[in-house]
């Protein structure tokens, strides 16, 4: 099983526990903070990734970090479980997997909209409303600008792409015209 799949399973299990015992958004922040700490500290990354460092030493290090950060109990238990199971390598994938599981639980979908020119705030809000109606979920949206689109927009919602760009429409017209020769 890949590390992403394993991280997703741990993330879902953590969310299942957290929904009943703690604030899921707070746990997301705590997990992200822990992961960021490990990412920013080369000594921690090296120690956690080294098979030469005994599990007991890694356990003590994580306990010390837990004592200082004071994360919620379910997260603290999971971190210690990862140490004891020699699964700390999953940390890099765990925070994004937990965030995705939390969005799914909250019925929120992430959308990225790319337009040829910047959109005004009210246009973005209208676009977000339309995407929410189309998906049946709440939408959190980010926007980008790509002048190559010429006009229109491309919305990426999860794994689905809604392409209403002028560049794509022109490419389709060209293809139809070439087939007609």
N, C-alpha and C positions, 0 to 999 in steps of 0.2 A: 504494500500500500504506500502511495506517495506521501510525502510529508504534508502536502496541502490537504489531502484527504484525511489524514490523521488529525491535523490541526482543526479541520472543520468538524470532526467528530468531537474533539475535546471542547471546541467552542460551543457547539450545540448543547453538550452536556452541562457546561458552565452556565449557559443561558437558562436551561431548564431549572437549575438549582436557584439561580439568582432571581428569576422572576418571582419566586415564592419567598425568598429570604432577604433580598437586598434591592437596591436601586440599580437596574441594568445599565443605565447611562453612566452612573458613577463607576461601576465596574469597568466599563469600556475605557473611561479616562484613566483609571488605575492601571489597567492592563497596558494601555498605550504608554503611560509614564514608566512602567517597569521595563517594557521593551525598549523605549527610548534610552533609558539609563544604560541598559546592556549595550545598545548600539553605540552610544557615545563613549563608553569606557572600554578601551582596547584590552585592559587587563581582565575585565569580566568576560568579554567575548572569548579571549584566549583560554581562560580557566574553564569556562563552561563547555568549550569545544574540545578540550584536551582529554583524551582517555587516560593520560598520565596523572591527572588530578583525581584523587579518590572521590567517590560519591559522597562520603561523609563530609569532606571538606567543602564540596559544592553545596551540600545541605546546610552547613553552618553559614556559608556566605549568603544563601537565599534567606535563611532565618534572620540574619542581621539586616538585610535589606528590608524584609517584611517588618521588622521591629521599627525601622526608621520611617518607612513609607506608610505604615498602618493601613494596608488595603483591607477591603471587606473580607470576612472569614472565608467565603467560598473561593475567592481568588487566591488567598493565601494557601488554602488547602490544595488547590490545583497546582500552584507553583511548586509546592513541596512534593506533590505527586509526580510532577514532571521530572524533578531532580532525582527522586528515588527510582523512577523507572528509566532513568538515563535518556530522557526525551526532551531535554532543554533545547535541542536543535529545532524543535517545533515553534519556539518563541517567535521567530521571524514571520511565520505564517499564521500564528494564533490570533494576534490582534486584528488583522484584516478579516479573518474568518469570523471572529466574534462580531465585528462591526456589521458584516454582511448578514449574519444570523439575526442580529438585533433589528436591522432594517426589515428583514423578512417578517420577524415577529410583530413589528409595529406596522406592517403593511405599507412600508415606504419603499419606493423604488428610486434609484439614482438615475438621473438623465443628464446627458451632455448634449447641448445644442450648439451646432456650428453654423454660423451665418457668414455671408459675404461682407457685411458691414456691421458695426456694433449696433445692438438693439437698445432702445430706451428701456428704462426700468418698468414702465407700464406695459410695454410690448412683451418683455420677459415674463411678467406676471400673467399676462393673457396666455402666453405660450404654455406656461406651467399649468395653468388651469385646463387648457385643452388636453395636455398630456395626461393630467390626472383623470379627466373624463374618459380618455381613450384606454387607459390602463386599469381604471377602477381602483386606483391606489393613490395615496399621497405621494407627491413627487418632490424630491430635492434636486435642484437643477444647477448645473454650471454651464457657462457659455464661453465659446471661443469664437474667434474671427479667422476666416480663411478666405481671402479675396479670390482664390481660384474657383470658388463656387459660383462666381459671377452674380448670383442672386438666389433668393429662396433660402432654404435651411435644410440641415441634416440633423435629425434627432436620434441619438443612440440611447435606448431605454433598456437597461439590462443587456440581453443578447440580441435585441430587435433593433433594426435600423429603419427609420422612416426618412426616405430621401426625397425631398421636394426641391432639390437644387436645380438651378437653370443649367448648370454644367451637365448634370445627369440627363436632363430632358433633351438637351442638344445631342448628347451622345446616343440616346435612344433614337432620335430622329435620323441621325446620320446612319445608324445601323439599319433602320427600316428602308431608307433611301438606297443604301448599298445593296440590300437584298432584292430590291425592285429592279435592278439593272438587268 
